[in-house]
Amino acid sequence: MILPSSISTEARHYLVVLIVFAITGLIAVFLSKLILSCALGLEGSLWSGPWSFRVAYLLLIPPSYSVTLVAVGTLFGKRAYFTRRVMRIWGRPLRLIGLAPKPDASEQRRDR
């Protein structure tokens, strides 16, 4: 993605991050609905659909959003940044149930 050189590096970074988050949200919603309708055979919406659709939709959005975030971030050249974001989001719940190791003190300082 080519941006004007008059924009600072930090502003460019945040602009790309905002664009990636916007694209990711749209793709995650479409992907989740596609998986629900094609793979599981559930039709409806979050507000007027059957309860099975609502529960499956709410369970499907976070993982599909995380995978899509890393994929779209990679296309925009920000894979490391978005991978760290996803690991921060999923690291806490996974540590609670014992599926992820506790972070080092150096990792905790770097992410703040």
N, C-alpha and C positions, 0 to 999 in steps of 0.2 A: 504494500500500500504506500503510495507516494503522497506525502503531504508537503505544503509549502515550507521552505527553509526558514521563513520568518517566525514560525511557531517554535517555541522552546522545546527542548527534548522532553521535559517533564509534562508539558501540556500535550505533546504528541502522544506520550505514553497513556495519559488519562483519556484522551480522545479515543485511542484504539481500544482501551479497556471498556469504555462505555459502549462502543460499537459492538464489541464482542459480546457483552452482556445482553444487549438488545437482540442480536441475531440468535444467541443461544436460547433466550426465553421463547422466542417464536418457534424455533426448531424443536425444542423440548416438548412444547404443547402439541404440535402437529405429530411428532413421533409417538408420544404417549397415546394420543387418540387413534393413531394408525395401529399400534400394537394392540390396543383394547378391542378395536373393531375386527381386525383381520385375524390375529392370533387367538384371542380369547372369545371372540364372537359377542362382545358386549357393546350395546348401542345406548346412547343417551348423552346426558350432560351432567355437569357437577351439580346443577340446581334442580333439574327435572328428571334426571335419570334414575334407574333403580339403584338401591343401596349397594349392590355388588359392583356396579360401575363406579360409584363414588369412592368406595373403599379402594378398589383396584387403581383408580386414577390417582388418588392421594399417595398410595404406596409406590406408584410407578414414576411419578414426577421427580422426586429427588435423585434417584440413581440415573435416570435418563438425562437430567439437567447436568449432573456432574460429568458424565461421559461426553456430552455434547459440548460442555464448556471447555474441556481440555482439547477436543477435536477442533473446534472453531478457533480457540486460542492458538493452536499450533499453526493453523492456516494463516494467521495474522502475525506469526513470529514471536508469540509470547507464551510458548509452551511451559517454560519453567515457572513463570509467574502464576499461571492458572493452575498448574499442577500443585504448587504450594497452597493455593487457595482451597482447592478441593481436599487436599490432605488435612488442612486445618479444620475444614467442616466435618469430614468423616472421621478424623483422628479421635476426637473427643468421645463420640458414642462408641466407637470400636474399642477404645481403651477401657471404657466402663464395663464392657462385657468380656474383656480380656483378649481381644483379637488383634490388638495393635500394641507395640512396645511404647513405653513412656519416652517422650522426647528428651534429648540431652539439654543441658542448661544453655549451650551455645545456640541450639535451634530455637529455644524459647525467646532468647534475646533478639535474634535476627528477625523473627516474625512480627515483633511489635513495632 
